[in-house]
Amino acid sequence: MSTHERELLDPVDLCTPDGLSLNHDAMGWSRRTLHRTNLGGYFGRNKRWDYWGILAGDLLISVTLADLDSFCLADVYWAEISTGRTGGHSALAPQGAISMPDLPSTTTISIELEGLNLEVADKERETTFAVSWTEADGTKSSLDATIQRPMGLESLNVVIPWHDELFNFTSKHWARPAQGTLTLKSESIEFGQPGGEEAWGVLDVGRGRWPAKLNWNWGGGAGRVGNHIVALQFGAKWTDGSGFTENGILVDGKLSKIGRDLEWTYDWENPLEPWRIVDPGGQLDVTLLPRFDKHSALEVSEDLGSETHQVFGTWSGSLVTDDGLVLSLHGIEGFAEEARQRW
């Protein structure tokens, strides 16, 4: 069941020395982050971001840091599914206000923007978050969290080449134990504490040069299946025709890379209906039952705008690892999304 895609084993630069073109030696996938994303030139087309998510039962949290060339973005978001409460804070900043490292997860990023104070500190075996902000209703809020990086946990790293001037490196990290506290005024919501319900962190790294208009799918999840820790990772649309995918299965930290395009079945107009993901090669057949839709839409002009349905719920179904282990899943926390971007 091994993929046809080329596996990389050694560190490599994403771009040619001038930063303008894709380094063909960088084309492939790896089990750990090996790419140094030395992007240069083509101002306005380069995109760099780190998206962190925490799945903690009814509580959803995300922290996003992005340098989109012409402006930067810092965002914290939370939702409590059982009550329907949501909140957070977004801050836009001028060009250069946020510096994303060429080698992801190798530095501390500190920001004070428009009432949002944020520090994300990457360490050898964990990433810590210290964030404070004011909600739209004036509530003072904060997040103190740690997302661990267990020894030996593999990730899915791949370059998607559209052509020599347009390409993207993505690094997806799942099944990272998370714990911390979300504080809303005088209310403290703890998650991932010893003896309580587990919480899982996910990291999506993006470093690349994108077309002005593109849609994508992304989804996955993490949880326990018997004595195993399982994670799912898959995407579609933006990878079509590239010869590479961001599809894979993690069981007990070991990645089974799926090189085939997966079949996605869902309804954009009714996003809270089930989302089904099937591998035509037989390695994966899972269905997400959504409980919550994080819908966002922004229309700036005919050429600039975006709309996303990101639905959260639980996955059930079956998978087969490269080693032939067959597992039946039920109630694995996760999400799926479609994003439509003009940028």
SERO-4910 file (N, C-alpha, C, O; in steps of 0.05 Angstrom, whole numbers):
BEGIN
 pado doro    nc1    nc2    nc3   cac1   cac2   cac3    cc1    cc2    cc3    oc1    oc2    oc3
  Met    A     16    -24      0      0      0      0     17     25      0      6     47      2
  Ser    A     43     23     -3     60     46     -1     55     65    -25     46     56    -46
  Thr    A     59     91    -20     54    111    -40     75    111    -63     97    102    -59
  His    A     67    121    -86     85    124   -108    103    149   -105    122    153   -119
  Glu    A     95    167    -86    109    192    -83    137    189    -71    142    169    -56
  Arg    A    154    207    -77    182    206    -68    184    215    -39    175    237    -32
  Glu    A    196    198    -22    201    205      6    228    218      9    248    207      0
  Leu    A    228    241     22    253    256     27    264    248     55    248    244     73
  Leu    A    290    246     57    303    238     82    322    258     93    331    256    116
  Asp    A    329    278     77    350    297     86    339    326     84    322    331     67
  Pro    A    350    345    100    342    373     98    346    384     70    365    376     56
  Val    A    328    402     61    329    413     34    316    441     34    298    446     50
  Asp    A    326    458     17    314    484     12    290    482     -6    291    467    -26
  Leu    A    268    496      1    244    495    -16    249    508    -43    239    499    -64
  Cys    A    264    530    -43    268    546    -67    297    545    -77    315    536    -63
  Thr    A    301    554   -101    328    559   -112    341    581    -95    327    595    -80
  Pro    A    368    584    -96    381    603    -79    370    632    -80    372    646    -60
  Asp    A    359    641   -103    348    668   -104    320    669    -93    309    691    -91
  Gly    A    308    647    -84    282    646    -72    259    649    -92    236    651    -83
  Leu    A    265    649   -118    244    656   -138    230    631   -149    207    633   -157
  Ser    A    244    608   -150    233    585   -163    234    561   -145    249    560   -125
  Leu    A    217    541   -151    217    516   -136    243    501   -141    251    497   -164
  Asn    A    255    492   -119    278    474   -121    267    446   -126    253    434   -109
  His    A    273    434   -149    262    408   -156    271    386   -137    257    366   -135
  Asp    A    293    390   -124    302    370   -104    284    370    -79    285    352    -63
  Ala    A    267    391    -76    249    393    -53    223    379    -58    207    376    -39
  Met    A    218    370    -82    192    357    -89    191    330    -76    207    312    -82
  Gly    A    171    326    -59    168    300    -45    155    304    -18    145    326    -12
  Trp    A    155    283     -2    142    284     24    162    273     45    181    259     38
  Ser    A    157    279     70    174    269     91    158    265    117    136    275    120
  Arg    A    170    249    135    157    243    161    164    263    183    152    262    205
  Arg    A    182    281    177    189    303    195    195    327    179    199    325    155
  Thr    A    195    350    191    199    375    176    228    378    168    245    381    184
  Leu    A    232    377    141    259    379    130    263    403    113    286    411    107
  His    A    242    416    104    244    438     85    249    465     98    236    473    117
  Arg    A    269    479     88    274    507     95    260    524     74    268    522     50
  Thr    A    241    540     82    223    553     62    234    581     56    224    601     65
  Asn    A    255    582     39    270    606     33    256    622     10    268    626    -12
  Leu    A    231    630     14    216    645     -6    227    673    -10    236    686      9
  Gly    A    227    682    -35    236    709    -41    222    720    -66    213    704    -82
  Gly    A    220    746    -69    208    758    -93    178    754    -95    166    744    -76
  Tyr    A    167    761   -118    138    757   -123    121    768   -101    103    755    -91
  Phe    A    126    793    -93    111    805    -71     81    804    -76     72    810    -98
  Gly    A     67    796    -56     38    793    -57     28    765    -62      5    759    -57
  Arg    A     46    748    -72     38    720    -77     47    701    -56     37    679    -54
  Asn    A     66    709    -39     77    691    -19     59    690      6     49    711     15
  Lys    A     54    666     16     37    663     39     52    645     60     62    624     53
  Arg    A     52    655     84     65    640    106     46    640    130     36    662    138
  Trp    A     39    617    141     22    616    164     27    591    181     38    571    172
  Asp    A     20    594    207     18    572    226    -10    573    237    -19    593    249
  Tyr    A    -25    551    234    -52    549    246    -50    527    267    -44    504    261
  Trp    A    -57    534    292    -58    515    314    -87    511    322   -102    530    325
  Gly    A    -94    486    325   -121    479    334   -120    461    359   -101    445    362
  Ile    A   -140    464    376   -143    446    400   -171    435    399   -190    450    398
  Leu    A   -173    409    400   -198    395    401   -202    383    428   -186    365    436
  Ala    A   -221    393    443   -224    386    471   -254    381    478   -266    395    494
  Gly    A   -265    361    464   -294    355    469   -311    378    459   -311    384    435
  Asp    A   -327    390    476   -344    412    469   -329    438    464   -340    456    452
  Leu    A   -304    439    472   -288    463    469   -270    462    445   -255    442    442
  Leu    A   -271    482    428   -254    485    404   -238    511    407   -249    531    414
  Ile    A   -212    509    402   -195    533    403   -177    533    379   -167    512    370
  Ser    A   -172    557    368   -151    559    347   -135    585    351   -145    605    361
  Val    A   -110    584    343    -92    607    343    -79    607    316    -66    587    308
  Thr    A    -81    630    302    -70    632    275    -51    656    274    -57    677    283
  Leu    A    -27    651    261     -8    672    256     -2    670    226      4    649    215
  Ala    A     -4    693    212      0    693    183     14    718    173      8    740    182
  Asp    A     32    714    155     45    735    139     36    731    110     46    713     97
  Leu    A     18    748    100      8    745     73     20    765     54      8    774     35
  Asp    A     45    773     60     61    792     44     51    821     48     66    837     60
  Ser    A     28    827     38     19    855     39      8    863     66      5    887     72
  Phe    A      0    843     83     -8    849    110     -4    823    127      1    802    116
  Cys    A     -7    826    153     -4    804    171    -30    801    188    -45    819    191
  Leu    A    -33    777    199    -57    771    214    -50    754    239    -34    736    237
  Ala    A    -62    762    262    -61    745    286    -89    741    295   -105    760    296
  Asp    A    -96    716    303   -124    710    309   -125    689    330   -111    669    329
  Val    A   -143    693    350   -150    672    369   -181    668    367   -196    688    366
  Tyr    A   -190    643    368   -218    637    365   -225    614    384   -209    596    389
  Trp    A   -249    615    396   -258    593    412   -288    589    408   -303    608    402
  Ala    A   -297    565    412   -325    558    411   -332    536    431   -316    518    435
  Glu    A   -355    539    443   -365    518    462   -390    506    449   -411    519    449
  Ile    A   -387    482    438   -408    471    422   -434    467    438   -456    472    428
  Ser    A   -431    458    463   -455    452    479   -473    476    484   -497    473    487
  Thr    A   -461    500    486   -476    524    492   -480    542    467   -497    560    467
  Gly    A   -463    537    447   -464    555    423   -448    580    427   -448    597    409
  Arg    A   -435    584    449   -419    608    454   -394    608    436   -381    587    433
  Thr    A   -387    631    425   -363    634    410   -350    660    417   -363    678    428
  Gly    A   -324    663    411   -310    688    417   -282    687    406   -274    669    391
  Gly    A   -267    708    413   -240    710    404   -234    738    395   -248    757    402
  His    A   -212    741    381   -203    768    372   -184    765    348   -167    747    348
  Ser    A   -188    782    328   -170    783    305   -157    810    303   -170    830    310
  Ala    A   -132    810    294   -118    835    291   -102    835    265    -88    816    259
  Leu    A   -106    856    249    -91    859    225    -67    877    230    -69    896    246
  Ala    A    -45    872    216    -21    888    220     -8    893    194    -12    878    175
  Pro    A      8    914    192     22    920    167     43    900    159     51    883    176
  Gln    A     52    902    135     73    884    124     97    883    143    106    904    153
  Gly    A    106    858    149    130    855    165    125    854    195    144    850    210
  Ala    A    100    858    204     95    859    233     99    832    246    105    830    269
  Ile    A     94    810    230     97    783    240    118    769    223    115    768    198
  Ser    A    138    758    235    159    745    220    157    715    225    161    705    247
  Met    A    150    700    204    147    671    205    174    658    197    185    665    177
  Pro    A    184    640    213    210    628    208    210    611    183    191    598    176
  Asp    A    233    611    169    236    594    145    235    564    152    224    548    137
  Leu    A    245    557    176    243    530    186    222    530    208    227    540    230
  Pro    A    198    519    202    176    522    221    182    510    248    198    491    251
  Ser    A    168    522    268    170    512    296    198    514    307    208    495    321
  Thr    A    212    536    301    239    539    311    244    565    326    267    572    332
  Thr    A    223    580    332    227    606    345    203    613    362    183    599    362
  Thr    A    206    634    377    184    646    393    173    670    378    188    687    370
  Ile    A    147    671    376    134    694    362    118    709    383    100    698    396
  Ser    A    124    735    387    110    752    406     98    775    392    111    788    375
  Ile    A     72    781    398     58    802    383     40    818    403     29    806    421
  Glu    A     39    844    399     20    861    412      7    877    391     18    896    380
  Leu    A    -18    870    384    -33    883    362    -62    888    370    -76    870    377
  Glu    A    -70    913    369    -98    920    371   -112    905    393   -134    894    389
  Gly    A   -100    905    417   -113    893    440   -109    863    442   -120    850    460
  Leu    A    -92    852    425    -86    823    426    -57    820    433    -39    829    419
  Asn    A    -51    808    456    -24    802    465    -20    771    462    -35    756    474
  Leu    A      1    764    448      4    735    441     33    728    441     50    742    431
  Glu    A     39    705    453     66    693    452     63    663    447     50    649    462
  Val    A     75    654    425     76    625    418    105    618    419    121    627    403
  Ala    A    112    600    437    140    593    442    144    563    435    133    546    448
  Asp    A    160    558    415    167    531    407    192    521    422    212    534    423
  Lys    A    189    498    435    211    485    449    214    457    438    199    449    420
  Glu    A    234    443    448    241    417    437    218    398    437    214    383    418
  Arg    A    204    396    459    183    376    462    155    388    467    136    373    474
  Glu    A    152    414    464    126    426    468    125    454    456    146    466    451
  Thr    A    101    464    452     96    491    444     77    503    465     56    491    471
  Thr    A     84    527    475     67    540    495     54    565    484     65    578    466
  Phe    A     30    571    495     14    593    485      6    610    509     -5    600    529
  Ala    A     12    636    507      3    656    527    -10    678    511      3    694    498
  Val    A    -37    679    513    -52    698    496    -73    712    514    -86    700    531
  Ser    A    -75    738    510    -96    753    524   -108    773    504    -95    783    486
  Trp    A   -134    778    508   -149    795    490   -175    805    503   -182    796    525
  Thr    A   -188    823    490   -214    834    498   -235    825    478   -232    831    454
  Glu    A   -256    812    488   -278    803    470   -294    828    460   -291    850    471
  Ala    A   -310    823    440   -326    845    429   -344    858    450   -350    882    447
  Asp    A   -353    843    470   -370    854    491   -355    866    514   -367    874    534
  Gly    A   -328    867    511   -311    879    532   -300    859    552   -285    867    570
  Thr    A   -307    834    550   -297    814    568   -267    809    565   -257    805    542
  Lys    A   -252    810    587   -224    805    586   -220    774    586   -231    760    603
  Ser    A   -205    764    567   -202    735    564   -172    728    560   -156    745    553
  Ser    A   -166    703    565   -139    694    561   -138    664    556   -157    649    562
  Leu    A   -116    655    544   -110    627    539    -82    621    548    -63    634    540
  Asp    A    -79    601    565    -53    590    573    -54    561    566    -70    546    578
  Ala    A    -37    552    548    -39    524    538    -12    514    531      7    529    525
  Thr    A    -10    487    531     14    473    522      6    451    504    -12    435    510
  Ile    A     18    449    480     14    427    462     40    412    460     61    423    451
  Gln    A     40    387    469     64    371    470     72    360    443     56    359    424
  Arg    A     98    353    440    109    341    416    122    315    425    146    314    431
  Pro    A    107    293    427    118    268    437    142    258    420    142    261    396
  Met    A    160    246    433    184    234    420    174    213    400    158    196    406
  Gly    A    185    215    376    179    195    355    153    200    340    147    185    321
  Leu    A    137    220    347    112    225    333    119    237    305    131    258    303
  Glu    A    110    223    284    115    232    257     94    252    248     73    254    260
  Ser    A    100    267    228     82    287    216     81    283    186     97    267    175
  Leu    A     63    296    173     60    294    143     69    320    131     56    341    135
  Asn    A     91    319    116    103    343    104    105    338     74    115    317     66
  Val    A     96    357     58     96    352     29     96    379     14     85    398     23
  Val    A    109    379     -9    108    401    -28     88    396    -50     89    374    -62
  Ile    A     70    415    -54     51    413    -76     60    432    -98     59    456    -94
  Pro    A     69    422   -121     79    439   -142     58    444   -164     50    425   -178
  Trp    A     50    469   -167     33    476   -189     50    481   -214     45    470   -236
  His    A     70    497   -211     92    499   -230    116    513   -216    115    517   -192
  Asp    A    137    519   -230    162    527   -217    159    553   -202    175    558   -183
  Glu    A    140    570   -208    137    596   -194    114    595   -174    112    613   -157
  Leu    A     97    575   -175     74    573   -156     75    545   -144     74    525   -158
  Phe    A     77    544   -117     80    519   -103     75    524    -73     76    547    -64
  Asn    A     70    503    -58     66    506    -29     77    482    -14     74    459    -22
  Phe    A     91    488      8     99    468     27     80    468     51     74    490     62
  Thr    A     69    445     58     52    443     81     63    422    100     74    401     92
  Ser    A     59    427    126     68    408    147     45    405    166     36    424    179
  Lys    A     35    380    168     11    375    184     19    357    208     30    335    204
  His    A     12    366    232     19    352    257     -7    347    272    -22    365    278
  Trp    A    -11    321    278    -35    313    292    -28    296    317     -5    288    321
  Ala    A    -49    292    333    -47    275    357    -26    284    376    -12    268    389
  Arg    A    -24    311    380     -6    322    399    -22    329    424    -39    347    423
  Pro    A    -17    316    447    -33    321    471    -32    351    479    -11    364    478
  Ala    A    -55    361    487    -57    389    494    -70    392    522    -87    375    530
  Gln    A    -62    412    536    -75    419    561    -72    448    567    -54    461    557
  Gly    A    -91    459    583    -89    487    589   -115    498    601   -132    483    609
  Thr    A   -118    524    600   -141    538    611   -149    561    593   -132    578    586
  Leu    A   -174    562    586   -187    585    573   -201    601    595   -219    590    608
  Thr    A   -194    626    598   -207    643    619   -224    665    606   -214    680    589
  Leu    A   -249    666    613   -268    686    603   -278    702    627   -296    693    642
  Lys    A   -266    726    631   -272    742    654   -265    726    679   -241    721    684
  Ser    A   -284    718    696   -278    703    720   -283    673    717   -280    658    736
  Glu    A   -290    664    693   -296    636    687   -271    623    675   -259    633    656
  Ser    A   -263    600    686   -240    585    676   -250    558    666   -263    543    680
  Ile    A   -242    552    641   -249    527    628   -223    512    624   -207    519    607
  Glu    A   -220    490    639   -195    474    636   -200    452    616   -222    442    612
  Phe    A   -178    444    603   -180    422    583   -154    405    584   -132    416    590
  Gly    A   -157    380    578   -134    362    577   -120    357    603    -96    349    603
  Gln    A   -133    361    625   -120    357    651   -118    328    658   -135    312    650
  Pro    A    -97    320    673    -94    292    681   -119    281    695   -131    294    713
  Gly    A   -128    258    686   -152    246    698   -177    254    684   -199    243    690
  Gly    A   -176    274    667   -200    284    653   -200    275    624   -184    258    615
  Glu    A   -218    287    608   -220    281    580   -195    291    565   -186    314    570
  Glu    A   -185    275    547   -161    283    532   -168    305    512   -190    307    503
  Ala    A   -148    322    507   -150    342    486   -127    339    467   -105    330    475
  Trp    A   -131    345    442   -112    340    421   -105    366    406   -123    381    398
  Gly    A    -80    370    401    -71    393    386    -64    385    357    -56    363    352
  Val    A    -68    404    339    -62    401    311    -48    426    301    -55    448    310
  Leu    A    -28    422    284    -13    445    272    -14    442    242     -8    421    231
  Asp    A    -22    463    229    -20    465    199     -1    488    192     -7    511    198
  Val    A     21    480    180     41    500    170     37    504    140     35    484    126
  Gly    A     37    529    132     36    535    103     59    554     96     61    575    109
  Arg    A     75    548     76     95    566     66     96    562     36    105    541     26
  Gly    A     88    582     21     88    579     -8     80    603    -24     76    625    -12
  Arg    A     78    599    -50     70    621    -68     46    611    -83     47    592    -98
  Trp    A     23    624    -78     -3    613    -86    -14    627   -111     -8    650   -116
  Pro    A    -31    613   -126    -47    626   -146    -66    646   -133    -71    645   -110
  Ala    A    -76    665   -150    -93    686   -139   -121    675   -132   -135    688   -116
  Lys    A   -128    652   -142   -155    641   -137   -152    611   -134   -141    597   -152
  Leu    A   -162    599   -112   -159    571   -108   -178    562    -86   -182    576    -66
  Asn    A   -190    538    -89   -206    526    -68   -191    502    -56   -174    490    -70
  Trp    A   -197    496    -31   -184    472    -20   -203    458      0   -222    470     10
  Asn    A   -198    432      4   -209    417     26   -186    410     45   -164    405     37
  Trp    A   -193    409     71   -175    399     91   -192    385    113   -214    395    119
  Gly    A   -181    364    124   -196    351    146   -178    332    161   -156    325    152
  Gly    A   -188    322    184   -173    303    199   -184    301    227   -205    313    234
  Gly    A   -170    286    244   -179    283    272   -159    266    287   -140    256    276
  Ala    A   -164    263    313   -146    248    330   -162    237    354   -182    248    363
  Gly    A   -152    214    364   -165    202    387   -154    174    392   -136    165    378
  Arg    A   -167    160    410   -158    133    418   -177    112    406   -202    116    405
  Val    A   -165     90    396   -180     67    386   -169     43    400   -148     33    393
  Gly    A   -182     34    422   -171     13    438   -145     22    451   -144     43    464
  Asn    A   -123      7    446    -97     15    457    -81     32    439    -58     39    445
  His    A    -93     41    416    -78     56    396    -87     85    397   -109     92    403
  Ile    A    -67    103    391    -73    131    385    -73    135    355    -54    128    341
  Val    A    -96    145    345   -100    146    316   -104    175    308   -116    191    322
  Ala    A    -93    182    285    -98    209    273   -103    206    243    -92    188    230
  Leu    A   -120    223    233   -127    224    205   -119    250    193   -121    271    207
  Gln    A   -109    250    168   -101    275    155   -107    272    125    -98    253    112
  Phe    A   -123    291    114   -129    290     86   -136    317     75   -145    335     89
  Gly    A   -133    320     48   -140    345     35   -147    339      6   -145    316     -3
  Ala    A   -157    359     -8   -165    356    -36   -168    383    -49   -164    404    -36
  Lys    A   -174    383    -74   -178    406    -92   -152    420    -98   -144    421   -121
  Trp    A   -138    431    -78   -114    446    -84    -91    428    -93    -72    438   -105
  Thr    A    -93    402    -86    -71    384    -94    -77    370   -121    -60    356   -131
  Asp    A   -101    374   -132   -109    359   -156    -90    364   -179    -83    386   -185
  Gly    A    -81    342   -191    -64    344   -215    -35    349   -209    -19    352   -228
  Ser    A    -27    352   -184      1    359   -177     19    335   -176     44    338   -177
  Gly    A      7    311   -173     24    287   -170     30    280   -141     42    260   -135
  Phe    A     20    298   -122     25    293    -94     -1    298    -78    -19    312    -88
  Thr    A     -3    287    -54    -26    291    -37    -17    298     -9      7    295     -2
  Glu    A    -36    308      7    -30    311     36    -47    291     52    -57    298     74
  Asn    A    -49    267     42    -66    246     54    -49    226     69    -28    217     60
  Gly    A    -59    219     93    -44    199    109    -59    191    134    -79    203    142
  Ile    A    -49    169    146    -60    158    171    -37    156    191    -15    147    184
  Leu    A    -41    164    215    -22    161    237    -33    141    257    -55    145    268
  Val    A    -18    120    263    -26    102    285     -1     99    303     20     90    294
  Asp    A     -5    106    328     16    105    348     41    120    339     64    111    343
  Gly    A     37    142    325     58    160    317     71    154    291     87    169    281
  Lys    A     63    131    278     76    123    252     57    130    229     33    123    230
  Leu    A     68    143    209     53    152    186     51    131    164     71    120    156
  Ser    A     26    127    154     22    112    129     13    133    109     -9    144    111
  Lys    A     30    139     90     25    160     70      7    148     47     13    127     36
  Ile    A    -14    162     41    -32    154     19    -28    173     -4    -33    197     -2
  Gly    A    -18    162    -27    -12    179    -50    -36    182    -69    -34    197    -89
  Arg    A    -58    168    -64    -81    170    -82    -99    194    -74    -99    202    -50
  Asp    A   -113    206    -93   -133    226    -87   -157    212    -74   -165    190    -82
  Leu    A   -167    224    -53   -190    213    -39   -216    224    -50   -217    246    -62
  Glu    A   -238    209    -46   -264    218    -55   -279    231    -32   -284    219    -11
  Trp    A   -286    257    -35   -300    272    -15   -329    275    -23   -335    281    -46
  Thr    A   -347    269     -5   -376    272    -10   -388    289     13   -388    281     36
  Tyr    A   -399    312      6   -411    330     25   -428    351      9   -427    351    -15
  Asp    A   -442    367     24   -460    387     11   -452    415     21   -456    421     45
  Trp    A   -440    431      4   -432    458     11   -456    474     22   -453    490     41
  Glu    A   -479    471     11   -503    486     19   -514    476     46   -529    490     59
  Asn    A   -508    451     53   -517    440     78   -493    427     93   -491    403     95
  Pro    A   -476    444    103   -450    433    114   -453    416    139   -435    402    146
  Leu    A   -476    417    153   -479    401    176   -490    373    170   -495    357    188
  Glu    A   -493    367    144   -498    340    136   -471    324    137   -450    337    137
  Pro    A   -472    297    137   -447    282    139   -427    288    116   -435    293     94
  Trp    A   -401    287    123   -379    289    104   -366    261    103   -358    251    124
  Arg    A   -364    249     79   -352    223     77   -326    225     60   -326    238     39
  Ile    A   -305    211     70   -279    211     56   -272    182     51   -271    165     69
  Val    A   -267    175     25   -262    147     18   -237    146      1   -233    162    -17
  Asp    A   -219    127      7   -196    121     -9   -204     99    -29   -211     77    -21
  Pro    A   -203    105    -56   -210     84    -75   -192     60    -74   -199     39    -84
  Gly    A   -168     63    -61   -150     40    -58   -157     23    -34   -144      2    -29
  Gly    A   -177     31    -18   -186     14      4   -173     19     31   -178      4     49
  Gln    A   -157     39     34   -142     43     59   -158     60     79   -150     61    102
  Leu    A   -179     73     70   -193     92     87   -222     95     78   -227     99     55
  Asp    A   -240     94     97   -269    100     92   -280    111    118   -287     95    136
  Val    A   -283    137    120   -292    150    145   -313    171    139   -314    182    117
  Thr    A   -330    175    159   -352    195    156   -352    213    181   -351    203    204
  Leu    A   -353    239    176   -355    258    198   -384    266    202   -398    273    183
  Leu    A   -393    264    227   -419    274    235   -415    300    248   -407    302    271
  Pro    A   -421    322    234   -415    349    245   -435    357    267   -458    349    267
  Arg    A   -424    373    286   -439    384    307   -439    414    307   -456    427    319
  Phe    A   -420    426    292   -416    455    293   -403    464    267   -384    451    258
  Asp    A   -413    486    256   -402    497    231   -391    525    238   -405    543    245
  Lys    A   -365    527    234   -352    553    236   -351    564    208   -334    558    191
  His    A   -371    581    202   -374    593    175   -362    621    176   -370    638    192
  Ser    A   -344    627    157   -333    653    155   -333    662    126   -329    646    108
  Ala    A   -339    688    122   -340    699     95   -331    728     95   -337    743    113
  Leu    A   -315    735     75   -304    762     73   -304    769     43   -291    756     27
  Glu    A   -317    791     36   -317    801      9   -305    829      9   -317    848     19
  Val    A   -281    831     -2   -267    857     -4   -271    870    -31   -278    894    -32
  Ser    A   -268    854    -52   -272    864    -79   -277    840    -97   -278    818    -88
  Glu    A   -279    846   -123   -283    824   -142   -259    805   -142   -262    781   -147
  Asp    A   -235    815   -135   -211    799   -136   -202    789   -108   -184    772   -107
  Leu    A   -214    800    -87   -205    793    -60   -229    784    -43   -249    799    -41
  Gly    A   -227    761    -31   -248    751    -14   -244    722     -7   -227    709    -19
  Ser    A   -260    712     12   -258    684     19   -284    676     32   -299    692     43
  Glu    A   -289    650     32   -311    638     46   -303    609     54   -292    594     38
  Thr    A   -309    602     79   -301    576     89   -323    564    107   -335    578    123
  His    A   -329    539    102   -344    523    121   -325    503    134   -315    485    120
  Gln    A   -320    506    160   -304    487    175   -322    474    195   -331    487    214
  Val    A   -328    448    192   -347    435    209   -333    416    228   -314    401    220
  Phe    A   -341    416    253   -329    400    274   -349    379    283   -373    384    285
  Gly    A   -338    355    289   -355    334    299   -338    309    305   -315    312    315
  Thr    A   -348    286    299   -334    261    304   -334    243    280   -353    241    264
  Trp    A   -311    229    276   -307    211    254   -312    182    263   -305    174    285
  Ser    A   -324    167    244   -327    138    248   -321    125    221   -323    138    200
  Gly    A   -313    100    222   -307     85    197   -285     66    201   -283     53    223
  Ser    A   -268     63    181   -247     43    182   -222     52    168   -223     69    150
  Leu    A   -199     40    175   -174     47    162   -156     22    162   -159      4    177
  Val    A   -136     23    144   -116      2    142    -89     15    140    -85     32    123
  Thr    A    -70      8    158    -43     19    157    -26      5    136    -34    -16    126
  Asp    A     -3     17    130     15      4    111     25    -24    121     32    -41    106
  Asp    A     24    -27    148     32    -53    160     10    -73    160     13    -96    170
  Gly    A    -14    -66    150    -36    -84    149    -54    -84    173    -72   -101    175
  Leu    A    -50    -66    192    -67    -64    215    -94    -52    207    -95    -31    195
  Val    A   -116    -66    213   -143    -57    207   -156    -47    233   -157    -61    253
  Leu    A   -166    -23    232   -179    -11    255   -206      0    248   -210     12    227
  Ser    A   -226     -4    266   -252      8    263   -253     32    283   -247     29    306
  Leu    A   -262     55    272   -262     79    288   -290     87    296   -309     81    282
  His    A   -292     99    319   -318    110    327   -313    134    346   -299    131    366
  Gly    A   -325    157    340   -324    180    358   -297    194    359   -290    206    379
  Ile    A   -281    192    337   -255    207    336   -261    236    331   -273    243    311
  Glu    A   -251    254    349   -256    282    346   -241    293    322   -218    286    316
  Gly    A   -254    312    307   -240    324    285   -258    343    270   -278    353    280
  Phe    A   -249    350    245   -264    370    229   -258    365    200   -241    349    192
  Ala    A   -274    378    183   -269    379    154   -277    407    144   -294    420    157
  Glu    A   -265    415    122   -272    442    112   -269    444     82   -255    428     69
  Glu    A   -284    463     71   -278    473     44   -274    503     47   -290    518     59
  Ala    A   -252    513     35   -246    541     34   -245    550      5   -233    536    -12
  Arg    A   -256    573     -1   -256    585    -28   -242    612    -25   -252    631    -14
  Gln    A   -218    613    -37   -201    636    -33   -196    652    -59   -192    641    -80
  Arg    A   -198    679    -56   -189    697    -77   -170    716    -63   -179    734    -48
  Trp    A   -143    713    -67   -124    729    -52    -99    734    -69    -81    748    -59
***
